[in-house]
Amino acid sequence: MKVLMANKFFHLNGGSERVFFQEREFLVKNGISVVDFSMQDQRNLDSPFTEFFVGNINYDSTSGLSRKLKTAVSFIHSSEAVRKLEKLLKQERPDVAHLHNIYHQLTPAIIPVLKKAGAKVILTLHDYKLLCPSYSMLCSGQICNRCKGRNFYQASLNKCQEGSQLKSFLLSAEAYWHKWVKSYEGVDLFLTPSKFMAEIMTKFRIEENKVNVLHNGIDSLKYVSSIVDEEFILYFGRISEEKGIETLIRAHKKSGTKMPLKIVGTGPIKDHLQRQYPDIEFLGYKSGDELYSIISAASFCVVPSQWYENCSMTVLESMAFGKPVIGSRIGGIPEQIDDGQSGFLFQMGSVEELAEKIRILVGDKYLRSSMGKKARVILETKYSLSRHCDQLMRIYDALISPN
């Protein structure tokens, strides 16, 4: 079997790249021939196929009217990606093409090219791009279902992309174009990391028989379940409005607990929150062993998201260290947390309910320990990387040999 794997970044840039490289590493280790297709970048990992990668594109740095117009066209349909992919396919002839984050730099224009070459096409959905041109299903910080996979003008009307009329119009045009030319109809199977995403996608855009749930996986062997409890509450991740961090801070204050709250990460509202709440400990951006040592020492973690979180890696990493999690009852989070067993769920945005859940865990160290152990068991049985990759291979095999 030969598998082409496509992602616009060939370096660790975010959660989708983490999933992409985990899958790629598994395939290579198991003797599967892997063909890479991506974008050139000085941060890229090594690949024998870099000559076929498209040139580096940074849409934010484009200047000049003619250059902007040319860039706008390539943003929707990359002729370079099509041309280079055709050459790569002629040389390699893969059985399966597994696409991840391909938007804007590679563009969905590559899907018909793959189908013409006879490859079975899989697209992992890491976000809500097929339903919402601006990916997140958020408008002015609030959950929004206006576009519903077809009313894409709403993104332009409401300036959903960074409040910019031009950027929002371009995203709306992109969505309409690919729906008109039926780019996504060439996808044989869509993979979603949560049942929630599968349900909302099939409700508005994709046929039910073309969607398969494949939960994100994490290598449990690289994480040691921790019995350390240094009595602090932890949030780690991006510090932005939709993450619900201010709800967490207010709930922490309302709970009346003396157990400190520590916030790890950076983002657009970090400085504002730090000024407004000087008594909260903001630790800044952490990664690797430094981040893991903080998680392993925490009493419990909180994921107070106020948007359609998919399959949260923050929840999974907390579970990997044997930490209970309090999470919003929204998106894919309820699939990850066994309410009352491995953690607690609360109504999104409810300061009162979150404060109550905080009080319960702060006041019962034994409960924290027992919930943490259950969280680790769920991680090992449902979200292990080995399970994820085994399921992926079965999906590939079923596509190639459906009978």
C-alpha positions as CSV (number, residue, x, y, z in Angstrom):
1,M,0.0,0.0,0.0
2,K,1.2,3.5,-0.8
3,V,-0.3,6.5,1.0
4,L,0.0,10.2,0.0
5,M,-0.3,12.4,3.0
6,A,-1.0,16.1,2.4
7,N,-0.9,19.0,4.9
8,K,0.0,22.6,4.2
9,F,2.5,22.7,7.0
10,F,5.3,20.2,7.3
11,H,6.3,21.3,10.7
12,L,4.6,21.3,14.1
13,N,2.3,24.3,13.8
14,G,-0.8,23.2,15.8
15,G,-3.0,20.3,16.7
16,S,-3.8,19.2,13.2
17,E,-0.1,18.9,12.4
18,R,0.4,16.8,15.6
19,V,-2.2,14.3,14.4
20,F,-0.7,14.4,10.9
21,F,2.8,13.6,12.0
22,Q,1.6,10.9,14.5
23,E,-0.2,9.1,11.7
24,R,2.7,9.5,9.3
25,E,5.2,8.1,11.8
26,F,3.0,5.1,12.4
27,L,2.7,4.3,8.7
28,V,6.5,4.6,8.1
29,K,7.3,2.4,11.1
30,N,4.9,-0.2,9.8
31,G,6.4,-0.4,6.4
32,I,3.8,1.6,4.6
33,S,5.2,3.7,1.7
34,V,4.4,7.3,2.4
35,V,4.4,10.2,-0.1
36,D,4.5,13.7,1.3
37,F,2.8,16.8,-0.2
38,S,3.0,20.1,1.5
39,M,4.4,23.7,1.4
40,Q,8.0,24.7,1.5
41,D,9.2,26.3,4.7
42,Q,12.6,26.6,6.5
43,R,11.0,25.0,9.6
44,N,10.0,21.8,7.7
45,L,11.0,18.4,8.7
46,D,13.0,16.3,6.2
47,S,11.1,14.7,3.3
48,P,12.3,13.0,0.1
49,F,9.5,14.8,-1.8
50,T,10.3,18.5,-1.1
51,E,10.9,19.2,-4.8
52,F,7.1,18.7,-5.3
53,F,6.1,21.0,-2.4
54,V,4.4,24.3,-3.3
55,G,6.3,27.6,-2.7
56,N,5.9,29.3,0.6
57,I,2.9,31.5,0.8
58,N,2.1,34.0,3.6
59,Y,-1.2,35.7,2.8
60,D,-0.8,38.2,5.6
61,S,2.3,39.8,4.1
62,T,1.0,40.3,0.6
63,S,1.1,44.0,-0.6
64,G,0.3,45.8,-3.9
65,L,-3.0,45.6,-5.8
66,S,-1.9,43.2,-8.6
67,R,-0.1,41.0,-6.1
68,K,-3.2,40.9,-3.9
69,L,-5.5,40.0,-6.8
70,K,-3.2,37.2,-7.9
71,T,-3.0,36.0,-4.3
72,A,-6.7,36.1,-3.9
73,V,-7.1,33.7,-6.8
74,S,-4.5,31.3,-5.5
75,F,-6.1,31.4,-2.1
76,I,-9.2,29.7,-3.7
77,H,-7.5,27.6,-6.4
78,S,-3.8,26.9,-6.4
79,S,-2.6,26.2,-9.9
80,E,0.9,25.5,-8.6
81,A,-0.4,22.8,-6.2
82,V,-2.4,21.2,-9.0
83,R,0.6,21.3,-11.4
84,K,3.1,19.9,-8.8
85,L,0.7,17.3,-7.5
86,E,0.1,16.0,-11.0
87,K,3.8,15.4,-11.5
88,L,4.1,13.7,-8.1
89,L,1.1,11.4,-8.8
90,K,2.5,10.4,-12.2
91,Q,5.7,9.4,-10.4
92,E,4.3,7.7,-7.3
93,R,0.7,6.5,-8.0
94,P,-0.5,6.2,-4.4
95,D,-3.5,4.0,-3.5
96,V,-4.8,6.3,-0.8
97,A,-4.6,10.1,-0.4
98,H,-5.1,11.2,3.2
99,L,-5.6,15.0,3.4
100,H,-5.5,17.1,6.6
101,N,-5.2,20.9,6.7
102,I,-5.1,21.8,2.9
103,Y,-7.0,25.0,2.8
104,H,-5.6,28.2,1.1
105,Q,-2.0,27.1,0.5
106,L,-2.8,23.7,-1.2
107,T,-6.6,24.3,-1.7
108,P,-9.3,21.7,-2.3
109,A,-8.5,22.0,-6.0
110,I,-6.1,19.1,-5.4
111,I,-9.0,16.7,-4.6
112,P,-10.2,16.3,-8.3
113,V,-6.6,15.7,-9.3
114,L,-6.3,12.9,-6.8
115,K,-9.5,11.3,-7.9
116,K,-8.5,11.5,-11.6
117,A,-5.3,9.6,-10.7
118,G,-7.3,6.8,-9.1
119,A,-6.5,7.4,-5.5
120,K,-9.1,6.9,-2.7
121,V,-9.4,10.3,-0.9
122,I,-9.8,10.7,2.8
123,L,-10.1,14.2,4.4
124,T,-9.7,14.6,8.2
125,L,-11.8,17.5,9.4
126,H,-9.9,19.3,12.2
127,D,-12.3,22.3,12.1
128,Y,-15.7,23.4,10.8
129,K,-14.5,24.8,7.5
130,L,-17.1,22.9,5.4
131,L,-19.9,24.6,7.4
132,C,-18.3,27.9,8.3
133,P,-15.9,29.8,6.0
134,S,-14.0,31.2,9.0
135,Y,-13.6,27.7,10.5
136,S,-14.9,28.2,14.0
137,M,-18.7,28.7,13.9
138,L,-18.2,31.8,15.9
139,C,-19.5,35.4,15.3
140,S,-18.5,38.3,17.5
141,G,-17.4,35.7,20.1
142,Q,-20.7,33.9,20.1
143,I,-21.5,30.5,18.7
144,C,-23.0,30.9,15.2
145,N,-24.9,28.5,12.9
146,R,-25.9,31.0,10.3
147,C,-24.0,29.6,7.3
148,K,-25.1,26.0,7.8
149,G,-22.8,24.8,5.0
150,R,-24.6,26.8,2.4
151,N,-25.4,30.4,3.4
152,F,-21.8,31.4,3.1
153,Y,-22.6,35.1,2.4
154,Q,-23.3,35.4,6.2
155,A,-19.5,35.3,6.9
156,S,-19.0,38.3,4.7
157,L,-22.2,40.1,6.0
158,N,-21.0,39.7,9.6
159,K,-17.3,40.3,8.9
160,C,-16.5,37.0,10.7
161,Q,-12.8,36.9,9.8
162,E,-11.0,39.3,12.1
163,G,-13.7,41.9,11.6
164,S,-12.4,42.5,8.0
165,Q,-14.9,42.9,5.2
166,L,-12.3,41.9,2.6
167,K,-11.0,38.8,4.3
168,S,-14.5,37.7,5.1
169,F,-15.7,38.2,1.5
170,L,-12.7,36.2,0.3
171,L,-13.6,33.3,2.6
172,S,-17.2,33.4,1.5
173,A,-16.2,33.4,-2.2
174,E,-13.9,30.5,-1.5
175,A,-16.6,28.5,0.1
176,Y,-19.1,29.2,-2.7
177,W,-16.5,28.3,-5.4
178,H,-15.6,24.9,-4.0
179,K,-19.3,24.1,-3.5
180,W,-20.1,25.1,-7.1
181,V,-17.3,23.1,-8.7
182,K,-18.1,20.2,-6.3
183,S,-14.5,19.9,-5.0
184,Y,-15.4,18.0,-1.9
185,E,-17.6,15.5,-3.7
186,G,-14.4,13.8,-4.7
187,V,-13.7,12.9,-1.1
188,D,-14.5,9.2,-0.5
189,L,-14.5,9.4,3.3
190,F,-14.5,12.3,5.9
191,L,-12.9,11.5,9.3
192,T,-14.1,13.5,12.3
193,P,-12.4,13.4,15.7
194,S,-15.7,13.5,17.6
195,K,-19.3,12.2,17.3
196,F,-20.5,15.8,17.7
197,M,-18.6,16.9,14.6
198,A,-19.9,14.0,12.7
199,E,-23.5,14.8,13.6
200,I,-23.3,18.5,12.8
201,M,-21.5,17.8,9.5
202,T,-24.1,15.2,8.4
203,K,-26.9,17.5,9.5
204,F,-25.8,20.4,7.3
205,R,-23.4,19.2,4.6
206,I,-22.1,15.6,4.2
207,E,-23.9,12.4,3.5
208,E,-24.0,10.2,6.6
209,N,-22.4,7.2,4.8
210,K,-19.3,9.3,4.0
211,V,-18.4,10.2,7.6
212,N,-16.4,8.1,10.0
213,V,-15.5,9.0,13.6
214,L,-11.8,8.6,14.4
215,H,-11.0,10.1,17.8
216,N,-7.6,11.8,18.3
217,G,-5.0,9.6,19.9
218,I,-2.2,10.2,22.3
219,D,0.8,8.0,23.0
220,S,0.0,6.9,26.6
221,L,3.4,5.2,26.9
222,K,5.0,8.7,26.8
223,Y,3.0,9.9,29.8
224,V,3.2,8.7,33.4
225,S,0.1,8.9,35.5
226,S,0.9,11.2,38.4
227,I,0.0,10.8,42.1
228,V,1.4,14.2,42.9
229,D,-1.1,16.8,44.0
230,E,0.4,20.2,44.8
231,E,-3.0,21.7,45.4
232,F,-3.5,24.1,42.5
233,I,-6.1,24.3,39.7
234,L,-4.7,24.4,36.1
235,Y,-5.8,25.8,32.8
236,F,-3.4,25.3,29.9
237,G,-4.0,26.3,26.3
238,R,-4.7,29.3,24.1
239,I,-5.8,32.4,26.0
240,S,-8.6,33.7,23.8
241,E,-12.2,34.7,24.3
242,E,-13.8,31.5,23.1
243,K,-11.8,29.4,25.5
244,G,-13.9,30.7,28.4
245,I,-11.0,31.7,30.7
246,E,-12.8,34.7,32.2
247,T,-15.7,32.4,33.1
248,L,-13.1,30.2,34.9
249,I,-11.5,33.1,36.7
250,R,-14.9,34.4,37.9
251,A,-16.0,30.9,39.0
252,H,-12.7,30.4,40.9
253,K,-13.4,33.6,42.8
254,K,-17.0,32.7,43.4
255,S,-16.1,29.3,44.8
256,G,-14.3,30.9,47.7
257,T,-11.5,28.4,47.6
258,K,-8.0,29.3,48.7
259,M,-6.5,26.8,46.2
260,P,-4.7,28.9,43.6
261,L,-5.5,29.0,39.9
262,K,-2.6,28.8,37.5
263,I,-3.0,29.7,33.8
264,V,-0.5,28.5,31.2
265,G,-0.4,29.8,27.7
266,T,-0.6,32.9,25.6
267,G,-3.1,34.6,23.3
268,P,-4.9,37.8,22.3
269,I,-6.6,38.5,25.7
270,K,-3.8,37.4,28.0
271,D,-2.5,40.9,28.8
272,H,-6.1,42.2,29.4
273,L,-6.9,39.4,31.8
274,Q,-3.6,39.7,33.6
275,R,-4.2,43.4,34.2
276,Q,-7.8,42.8,35.3
277,Y,-7.0,39.9,37.6
278,P,-3.5,40.5,39.1
279,D,-4.0,37.9,41.8
280,I,-4.2,35.1,39.2
281,E,-0.9,33.4,38.4
282,F,-0.3,33.6,34.6
283,L,2.8,31.4,33.8
284,G,3.1,32.3,30.1
285,Y,3.8,29.9,27.3
286,K,5.2,26.5,28.3
287,S,5.9,23.4,26.3
288,G,7.5,20.0,26.5
289,D,8.8,18.8,29.8
290,E,8.3,22.2,31.4
291,L,4.5,22.0,30.6
292,Y,4.3,18.4,31.5
293,S,5.8,18.9,35.0
294,I,3.1,21.5,35.7
295,I,0.3,19.3,34.5
296,S,1.6,16.3,36.6
297,A,1.6,18.5,39.7
298,A,-1.9,20.0,39.4
299,S,-4.9,18.9,41.5
300,F,-7.2,19.0,38.5
301,C,-7.6,20.8,35.1
302,V,-10.4,22.9,33.7
303,V,-11.5,23.3,30.1
304,P,-14.1,26.0,30.1
305,S,-14.5,26.4,26.3
306,Q,-17.4,28.5,25.0
307,W,-17.3,27.2,21.4
308,Y,-17.7,23.9,19.6
309,E,-14.5,22.3,20.9
310,N,-13.8,19.1,18.8
311,C,-11.7,16.5,20.5
312,S,-9.7,18.5,23.0
313,M,-6.0,17.6,23.2
314,T,-6.0,19.5,26.5
315,V,-8.5,17.1,27.9
316,L,-6.5,14.1,26.6
317,E,-3.2,15.3,28.0
318,S,-4.8,16.0,31.4
319,M,-6.2,12.4,31.4
320,A,-2.8,11.0,30.4
321,F,-1.3,12.4,33.6
322,G,-4.2,11.0,35.6
323,K,-5.9,14.3,36.3
324,P,-9.6,14.8,36.6
325,V,-11.0,17.5,34.2
326,I,-13.9,19.9,34.6
327,G,-15.2,20.8,31.1
328,S,-17.9,22.7,29.4
329,R,-20.9,20.6,28.2
330,I,-20.4,21.6,24.6
331,G,-19.0,20.2,21.4
332,G,-17.0,17.0,21.7
333,I,-16.0,17.6,25.4
334,P,-18.9,15.5,26.8
335,E,-17.6,12.5,24.8
336,Q,-14.3,12.7,26.6
337,I,-15.3,13.3,30.2
338,D,-17.4,10.7,32.0
339,D,-19.4,13.1,34.2
340,G,-19.1,12.3,37.9
341,Q,-16.6,9.5,37.2
342,S,-13.5,11.0,35.5
343,G,-14.4,14.6,36.1
344,F,-17.3,17.0,35.8
345,L,-19.3,18.7,33.1
346,F,-20.9,22.1,33.6
347,Q,-23.2,24.3,31.5
348,M,-21.1,26.4,29.1
349,G,-20.6,29.9,30.6
350,S,-22.2,29.1,33.9
351,V,-20.1,30.7,36.6
352,E,-22.3,29.3,39.4
353,E,-22.2,25.7,38.2
354,L,-18.5,25.8,37.5
355,A,-17.8,27.3,40.9
356,E,-19.8,24.4,42.5
357,K,-17.8,21.8,40.6
358,I,-14.6,23.5,41.7
359,R,-15.7,23.5,45.4
360,I,-16.4,19.7,45.2
361,L,-13.0,18.8,43.8
362,V,-11.0,21.3,46.0
363,G,-12.7,19.8,49.1
364,D,-12.0,16.1,48.4
365,K,-8.5,15.0,47.6
366,Y,-9.6,11.3,47.6
367,L,-12.2,12.1,44.9
368,R,-9.6,13.9,42.8
369,S,-7.3,10.8,43.0
370,S,-10.0,8.3,42.1
371,M,-11.4,10.4,39.3
372,G,-7.8,10.9,38.0
373,K,-7.3,7.1,37.9
374,K,-10.5,6.6,36.0
375,A,-9.5,9.3,33.5
376,R,-6.2,7.5,32.8
377,V,-8.1,4.2,32.2
378,I,-10.4,6.0,29.7
379,L,-7.4,7.5,27.9
380,E,-5.7,4.1,27.6
381,T,-8.8,2.3,26.3
382,K,-10.5,4.9,24.1
383,Y,-7.9,7.5,23.1
384,S,-4.6,5.7,22.9
385,L,-2.5,6.4,19.8
386,S,-2.2,2.7,19.0
387,R,-6.0,2.3,18.9
388,H,-6.2,5.4,16.7
389,C,-3.6,4.1,14.2
390,D,-5.1,0.6,14.2
391,Q,-8.5,2.0,13.3
392,L,-6.9,4.2,10.6
393,M,-5.3,1.1,8.9
394,R,-8.7,-0.7,8.9
395,I,-10.2,2.4,7.2
396,Y,-7.5,2.4,4.6
397,D,-7.9,-1.4,3.9
398,A,-11.7,-1.0,3.7
399,L,-11.4,1.7,1.1
400,I,-8.9,-0.2,-1.1
401,S,-10.7,-3.6,-0.7
402,P,-14.3,-2.8,0.1
403,N,-15.3,-6.4,-0.3
